[in-house]
Amino acid sequence: MSYRDLREVLKVLENENQLVRIKDEVMPEPDLSAIGRAAPNVESAPAVFVEHVKGYKNPVVLNVHGSWQNHALMLGLPKDTPVRAQFFELEKIWNRYPIKPTWVEKKDAPVKEVVIDEGINLFDILPLFRINEFDAGFY
């Protein structure tokens, strides 16, 4: 199983009740920090999609890889797949690599859907925040 982009992963997580959406506006700190620390402790440790971060245009998703349920879904397995079976599936996938790359023209590359090439200020573009109080820098 492979996904074209994060949007596809989020659709699968949402369809499997492994995605929580927060529609209310939250502060980058301390709210995102608290969400990032709390999500793994919630039953099934879902990913959390925060739609509105105060002062920013873009949403944030946290804890995408934060549970074995999410990990199984990303491998194309049912979310209740035991951890041991996930490791064996990952080993099968790993053993197929390296694979020949598929060449994609620059103009057609999904990563080029949004290009910012002037007036770059990360504080305007990305909701920068720290997860832990003593983190040296932003995520």
C-alpha positions in Angstrom: 0.0 0.0 0.0 1.3 3.4 -0.8 -0.3 6.8 -0.6 0.1 9.7 -3.0 0.2 12.3 -0.2 -0.7 13.1 3.4 -4.2 13.9 2.3 -4.8 10.3 1.3 -3.4 9.1 4.7 -5.7 11.5 6.5 -8.8 10.2 4.6 -8.0 6.6 5.6 -7.4 7.6 9.2 -10.7 9.5 9.3 -12.6 6.7 7.7 -11.2 4.3 10.4 -12.0 6.7 13.3 -8.3 7.4 13.8 -8.5 11.1 13.2 -9.9 13.7 15.5 -10.7 17.1 14.0 -10.5 20.2 16.1 -12.5 23.0 14.4 -12.1 25.6 17.2 -9.2 28.1 16.9 -6.3 27.1 19.1 -3.1 28.9 20.2 0.2 27.6 18.8 1.5 27.5 22.4 0.4 26.1 24.7 -2.5 24.5 22.9 -0.7 22.6 20.1 2.0 21.6 22.6 -0.7 20.1 24.9 -2.5 18.4 22.1 0.8 16.9 20.8 1.6 15.5 24.3 -1.9 14.3 25.1 -2.9 12.6 21.8 -0.7 9.5 22.3 -2.4 8.9 25.7 -5.9 8.8 24.3 -7.4 5.4 23.6 -6.3 4.3 20.1 -3.9 7.4 20.0 -5.6 9.0 17.0 -4.0 11.6 14.8 -5.3 15.1 15.5 -6.1 17.6 12.7 -6.2 21.2 14.0 -8.0 23.3 11.4 -7.4 26.8 12.8 -4.3 27.9 14.6 -4.4 31.5 15.8 -2.2 33.7 13.6 -1.7 31.2 10.8 -3.4 30.3 7.6 -2.5 26.6 7.5 -3.8 23.7 9.6 -1.7 21.3 11.6 -1.9 17.6 12.0 -0.3 15.8 15.0 0.3 12.2 16.0 0.0 10.8 12.6 2.5 8.0 13.4 1.6 7.9 17.1 -0.2 4.6 17.4 0.1 1.0 16.2 -3.4 1.4 14.8 -2.3 4.3 12.6 0.9 2.4 11.7 -1.1 -0.6 10.5 -3.4 1.6 8.4 -0.4 3.2 6.7 0.9 -0.3 5.8 -2.5 -1.1 4.2 -3.5 -3.4 7.1 -6.6 -3.4 9.3 -6.1 -1.1 12.2 -6.4 -4.0 14.7 -3.4 -5.9 13.2 -1.1 -7.1 16.0 2.3 -5.3 16.2 4.1 -8.6 15.4 2.2 -8.9 12.1 3.0 -5.3 11.3 6.7 -6.0 11.7 6.5 -8.9 9.3 4.6 -6.9 6.8 7.1 -4.1 7.1 9.9 -6.6 6.5 8.2 -7.9 3.3 7.9 -4.3 2.1 11.5 -3.5 3.1 12.8 -6.6 1.2 11.3 -5.3 -2.0 13.5 -2.3 -2.0 15.4 -0.7 -3.6 13.0 -0.3 -6.4 13.5 1.7 -9.6 12.3 5.2 -9.2 9.5 6.6 -11.3 10.6 9.8 -13.0 8.1 12.7 -12.6 8.5 15.9 -14.5 9.1 18.9 -12.2 6.0 20.6 -13.4 3.9 17.5 -12.6 5.4 16.8 -9.1 2.8 16.8 -6.3 5.4 18.6 -4.1 5.2 21.6 -6.5 1.4 22.2 -5.9 2.3 25.1 -3.6 5.4 27.0 -4.3 6.5 30.0 -2.3 9.7 31.5 -3.7 9.7 35.1 -2.4 9.0 36.9 0.8 9.6 33.7 2.7 8.9 34.0 6.4 8.4 30.6 8.1 6.5 32.3 11.0 3.9 33.5 8.5 3.6 30.1 6.7 3.9 27.3 9.3 2.4 27.2 12.7 5.7 26.9 14.6 5.5 25.6 18.1 7.4 23.6 20.7 6.0 20.3 22.1 8.0 20.4 25.3 8.8 23.3 27.5 12.6 23.1 27.1 12.7 22.2 23.4 15.6 24.1 21.8 13.6 25.0 18.7 10.3 24.9 17.0 8.7 22.0 15.2 
